[in-house]
């Protein structure tokens, strides 16, 4: 039985609730054991590999910087078992707010395989390729070079 669009949204919202509660076991229950969470290259987290590493990171963020997350928008595709959300990350102890998007891939029974996070941020001088770190763009078939027939110079 394939996961429905509504089930994906509920799973993501419940995952965020578990993160806000800093409930390590509950956070882990949303992922396959080898789940992966990618971040923009240069972010403080690198790549989180494994449900336990993901859960420990969010528990630490709640405890250390007062993290609280909201799901602000959702779109999901049942056929591909993928969803995308917009979120807000309130870092209450340090007075910051970070906004971004995340792409989710699910198993057929609704566990999270991977999350790819993208932050709302300006580009950085001297950086020629802005990307999420550790993600296999070539292996997933993403373009690596500007197509030759593109009229943009």
C-alpha positions as semicolon CSV with decimal commas, in nm:
position;residue;x (nm);y (nm);z (nm)
1;X;0,000;0,000;0,000
2;X;0,147;0,336;-0,105
3;X;0,162;0,631;0,130
4;X;-0,096;0,897;0,047
5;X;-0,037;1,270;0,017
6;X;-0,233;1,329;0,340
7;X;-0,028;1,062;0,520
8;X;0,298;1,226;0,407
9;X;0,184;1,562;0,541
10;X;0,073;1,410;0,871
11;X;0,404;1,221;0,905
12;X;0,605;1,539;0,848
13;X;0,394;1,743;1,091
14;X;0,422;1,468;1,354
15;X;0,798;1,447;1,296
16;X;0,824;1,823;1,358
17;X;0,617;1,783;1,677
18;X;0,859;1,512;1,797
19;X;1,154;1,743;1,718
20;X;0,993;2,029;1,913
21;X;0,942;1,790;2,207
22;X;1,310;1,681;2,185
23;X;1,187;1,320;2,193
24;X;1,481;1,121;2,057
25;X;1,304;0,784;2,027
26;X;0,999;0,937;1,862
27;X;1,215;1,132;1,613
28;X;1,400;0,814;1,522
29;X;1,070;0,631;1,461
30;X;0,999;0,848;1,155
31;X;1,312;0,729;0,966
32;X;1,457;0,416;0,820
33;X;1,760;0,330;1,040
34;X;2,004;0,456;0,774
35;X;1,802;0,771;0,695
36;X;1,999;1,073;0,576
37;X;1,952;1,446;0,630
38;X;2,146;1,671;0,391
39;X;2,215;2,041;0,454
40;X;2,357;2,328;0,251
41;X;2,730;2,285;0,208
42;X;2,915;2,474;0,480
43;X;2,632;2,445;0,733
44;X;2,729;2,343;1,087
45;X;2,571;1,998;1,055
46;X;2,734;1,855;0,743
47;X;2,539;1,541;0,656
48;X;2,351;1,355;0,930
49;X;2,362;0,984;0,858
50;X;2,130;0,754;1,048
51;X;1,809;0,804;1,243
52;X;2,001;0,824;1,571
53;X;2,233;1,102;1,449
54;X;1,937;1,301;1,317
55;X;1,745;1,264;1,644
56;X;2,046;1,354;1,860
57;X;2,109;1,666;1,653
58;X;1,755;1,799;1,698
59;X;1,745;1,716;2,069
60;X;2,070;1,910;2,111
61;X;1,932;2,205;1,912
62;X;1,624;2,225;2,134
63;X;1,836;2,204;2,450
64;X;2,121;2,432;2,337
65;X;1,956;2,706;2,130
66;X;1,585;2,672;2,204
67;X;1,493;2,541;1,860
68;X;1,129;2,530;1,761
69;X;1,015;2,446;1,408
70;X;0,694;2,506;1,216
71;X;0,569;2,356;0,889
72;X;0,448;2,652;0,685
73;X;0,358;2,492;0,350
74;X;0,331;2,141;0,211
75;X;0,318;1,979;-0,132
76;X;0,331;1,605;-0,188
77;X;0,330;1,356;-0,473
78;X;0,192;1,012;-0,391
79;X;0,329;0,847;-0,705
80;X;0,693;0,940;-0,637
81;X;0,655;0,927;-0,257
82;X;0,816;1,270;-0,234
83;X;0,708;1,584;-0,052
84;X;0,839;1,934;-0,010
85;X;0,770;2,175;0,273
86;X;0,856;2,530;0,368
87;X;0,953;2,568;0,733
88;X;1,055;2,822;0,993
89;X;1,319;2,745;1,257
90;X;1,298;2,970;1,561
91;X;1,622;2,967;1,763
92;X;1,478;3,126;2,075
93;X;1,789;3,130;2,297
94;X;1,998;3,315;2,037
95;X;1,726;3,531;1,882
96;X;1,747;3,394;1,526
97;X;1,493;3,283;1,271
98;X;1,592;3,063;0,977
99;X;1,354;2,979;0,693
100;X;1,391;2,716;0,427
101;X;1,256;2,424;0,227
102;X;1,303;2,052;0,260
103;X;1,252;1,768;0,013
104;X;1,143;1,437;0,163
105;X;1,162;1,086;0,019
106;X;0,949;0,816;0,182
107;X;0,934;0,439;0,179
108;X;0,609;0,284;0,063
109;X;0,502;0,240;0,426
110;X;0,579;0,601;0,519
111;X;0,925;0,607;0,674
112;X;1,158;0,891;0,579
113;X;1,450;0,782;0,361
114;X;1,609;1,124;0,322
115;X;1,560;1,492;0,377
116;X;1,735;1,757;0,168
117;X;1,733;2,098;0,336
118;X;1,767;2,428;0,151
119;X;1,803;2,753;0,345
120;X;1,670;3,093;0,248
121;X;2,004;3,270;0,226
122;X;2,203;3,502;0,002
123;X;2,478;3,370;-0,222
124;X;2,833;3,407;-0,093
125;X;3,114;3,590;-0,269
126;X;3,381;3,356;-0,398
127;X;3,157;3,049;-0,392
128;X;3,105;2,924;-0,745
129;X;2,860;2,643;-0,668
130;X;2,595;2,672;-0,397
131;X;2,466;2,324;-0,311
132;X;2,381;2,092;-0,029
133;X;2,689;1,915;0,102
134;X;2,751;1,546;0,051
135;X;2,464;1,500;-0,195
136;X;2,540;1,292;-0,505
137;X;2,414;1,531;-0,775
138;X;2,585;1,336;-1,056
139;X;2,458;1,001;-0,933
140;X;2,103;1,132;-0,917
141;X;2,119;1,270;-1,271
142;X;2,129;1,642;-1,192
143;X;2,297;1,863;-1,453
144;X;2,657;1,945;-1,363
145;X;2,736;2,185;-1,647
146;X;2,537;2,456;-1,819
147;X;2,375;2,302;-2,128
148;X;2,547;2,418;-2,447
149;X;2,220;2,507;-2,618
150;X;2,124;2,745;-2,338
151;X;2,120;3,102;-2,472
152;X;2,215;3,250;-2,131
153;X;2,581;3,352;-2,138
